[in-house]
Amino acid sequence: MPWPFTLGHEIGGVIVEKGKDLTQDFMGKPIDVGSKVMIPPLMPCGRCYYCLHYPEHANKCLTPVYYGRYLGFDRPPHLWGGFAEYVYVDLEMLPGTKIYKLPDDMSLRLGSLSEPLTSCIRAFNRAARAGGFKWGDTVIIQGSGPIGILAVAAAQEMGAGRVICVGAPQNPRLRLARRFGAEATVDIEEITRSTERIARVRDIVGGFGADLVMDCSGHPSAGPEGIEMLRDGGTFVEMGQFTDAGAIETNWHRICAKDLNVLGSWAFTSNDLPLGVDMLYRSRHRRPWLDMQTLYPFSEDGVRAAIADAMAMRTVKSTVVPWPDLAEA
């Protein structure tokens, strides 16, 4: 990380100033001062090897633009992250930058969820293209943090028949997973042995196992446990190991013997983002999206509390709000 830098990579905001040449967003929608927009963190450059030759894997761009993470204070004007009152966006200095217009009646709080939700949508689409996810499938989500909760919702919106969530703590996370439509939850603080959790999941889904298991937990032990929750011929999707949390012993014979599909999914491409915005907007009255978020003021104490509460799992999604009057607008 280019320390120091401004954190905050899931950003929703309102345009307050713009250059005369900026008239539309990445998808061609007209924008102006006052338009609600979201800025994704990972933006493929459009010119490197992967962007040109494998656009469906432009998420592996060799020179991406990454607001809120890899843009340090050494690059003026320094305002590159979401933990701020203003974010500077420069399509000339950083030509890979993408801006996406939000619907006028979509709250910025809702819009800020479009980036993490899009990661879930792409993971399910990866499975669908591999023949591992279809209408009516039984899905297990490992992890009940923000990505896990969003994956519970995305699975249902994309056609899953049954969704079970494995995670902790019961309050607020597993309780919210059930409100989002999880048929059942398995509490890893209550059922502490892996073999017992596997047996519990198989009991819930009917003995043979689930059609698809998706790890959103970020814990290395989720993989070996998750593949045992699958039916033979099922699909395991790994999207939770976004950071390197270390290695764990795995018996690859189980993957072969069970005839499994094993897929990785990393972030998203530029064309995936509108899917997240659209899913949030279409289901805004069906799902308790905003109940994921606990709001904190943009102050030193507020940011400190937001991070501490998230790390202690007292919240599902800690959200820093620089302009309270805009949060619900």
Sequence and secondary structure as in RCSB ss.txt:
>XXXX:A:sequence
MPWPFTLGHEIGGVIVEKGKDLTQDFMGKPIDVGSKVMIPPLMPCGRCYYCLHYPEHANKCLTPVYYGRYLGFDR
PPHLWGGFAEYVYVDLEMLPGTKIYKLPDDMSLRLGSLSEPLTSCIRAFNRAARAGGFKWGDTVIIQGSGPIGIL
AVAAAQEMGAGRVICVGAPQNPRLRLARRFGAEATVDIEEITRSTERIARVRDIVGGFGADLVMDCSGHPSAGPE
GIEMLRDGGTFVEMGQFTDAGAIETNWHRICAKDLNVLGSWAFTSNDLPLGVDMLYRSRHRRPWLDMQTLYPFSE
DGVRAAIADAMAMRTVKSTVVPWPDLAEA
>XXXX:A:secstr
  SSB    SEEEE     TT  B TTS B  TT EEEE SEE  SSSHHHHH GGGGGG SS EETTTT BTTS
TT   SSSSS     TTTSTT   EE  TTS HHHHTTHHHHHHHHHHHHHHHHTT   TT EEEEE  SHHHHH
HHHHHHHTT SEEEEEES IIIIIHHHHHTT SEEEETTTS SHHHHHHHHHHHHTSS EEEEEE S  TTHHHH
HHTTEEEEEEEEE S  S        HHHHHHTT EEEE  S  TTTHHHHHHHHHHTTTTS GGGGEEEEESSH
HHHHHHHHHHHTTS SEEEEES HHHH  
